[in-house]
Amino acid sequence: MKKIEAEIKMIISDTVGKEFNLAPIHLTWRQLGVDSLDLLDIITRCEIQFRVKITDNDAGRLFTLKDMTQLIELKIRNKER
């Protein structure tokens, strides 16, 4: 989880232009300064980075960095089966 979390934080940092290495995982996108367009970019970059598909339905349930991390971990696990 920590590796995926760190990679997502790097994607967020690159997208928003702020450093998030020490940001708590439970912060909402708004608390991280991520707007809706940034979130679309983050989702797209995560899909490419982790080779997963995040559906619109999935995206609607992503409110925090923790949500994103857990979703990607689940998709990676399901892909490995």
C-alpha positions as CSV (number, residue, x, y, z in Angstrom):
1,M,0.0,0.0,0.0
2,K,2.8,2.5,0.9
3,K,4.3,2.2,-2.6
4,I,1.0,2.8,-4.4
5,E,0.2,5.6,-2.0
6,A,3.6,7.2,-2.6
7,E,3.1,7.0,-6.4
8,I,-0.3,8.5,-6.2
9,K,1.0,11.3,-4.0
10,M,3.7,12.0,-6.7
11,I,1.0,12.1,-9.4
12,I,-1.1,14.5,-7.3
13,S,2.0,16.7,-6.6
14,D,2.8,16.9,-10.3
15,T,-0.8,17.7,-11.2
16,V,-1.4,20.3,-8.5
17,G,2.1,21.7,-8.2
18,K,2.4,21.1,-4.4
19,E,4.3,18.6,-2.3
20,F,2.1,15.9,-0.7
21,N,4.7,13.3,0.6
22,L,3.6,14.0,4.2
23,A,-0.1,14.6,3.6
24,P,-2.4,12.3,5.6
25,I,-4.1,9.7,3.5
26,H,-7.6,10.6,4.8
27,L,-7.6,14.2,3.4
28,T,-10.3,15.0,0.9
29,W,-9.5,16.2,-2.6
30,R,-10.7,19.7,-1.6
31,Q,-8.3,19.7,1.4
32,L,-5.5,18.7,-0.9
33,G,-6.4,21.6,-3.3
34,V,-7.5,19.3,-6.1
35,D,-10.3,20.6,-8.2
36,S,-12.5,18.5,-10.6
37,L,-10.3,19.0,-13.6
38,D,-7.2,18.1,-11.6
39,L,-9.0,14.9,-10.3
40,L,-9.8,13.9,-13.9
41,D,-6.1,14.3,-14.8
42,I,-5.0,12.4,-11.6
43,I,-7.4,9.5,-12.5
44,T,-6.1,9.3,-16.0
45,R,-2.5,9.3,-14.9
46,C,-3.3,6.6,-12.3
47,E,-4.9,4.5,-15.0
48,I,-1.8,4.8,-17.1
49,Q,0.7,4.4,-14.2
50,F,-1.0,1.3,-12.7
51,R,-2.5,-0.1,-15.9
52,V,-6.0,-0.2,-14.5
53,K,-9.4,1.1,-15.6
54,I,-11.2,3.5,-13.3
55,T,-14.8,3.7,-14.4
56,D,-17.0,6.7,-14.0
57,N,-18.9,4.8,-11.3
58,D,-15.6,4.2,-9.5
59,A,-14.5,7.8,-9.8
60,G,-17.8,9.0,-8.2
61,R,-16.8,7.1,-5.1
62,L,-13.3,8.7,-4.8
63,F,-13.4,11.3,-2.1
64,T,-9.9,10.9,-0.5
65,L,-6.4,9.8,-1.3
66,K,-7.2,6.7,0.8
67,D,-10.2,5.9,-1.5
68,M,-7.9,6.1,-4.5
69,T,-5.2,4.0,-3.0
70,Q,-7.7,1.3,-1.9
71,L,-9.4,1.2,-5.3
72,I,-6.1,0.9,-7.2
73,E,-4.9,-1.9,-4.8
74,L,-8.2,-3.8,-5.4
75,K,-8.0,-3.4,-9.1
76,I,-4.4,-4.6,-9.2
77,R,-5.2,-7.6,-7.0
78,N,-8.2,-8.5,-9.2
79,K,-6.0,-8.2,-12.3
80,E,-3.4,-10.6,-10.9
81,R,-6.0,-13.4,-10.5
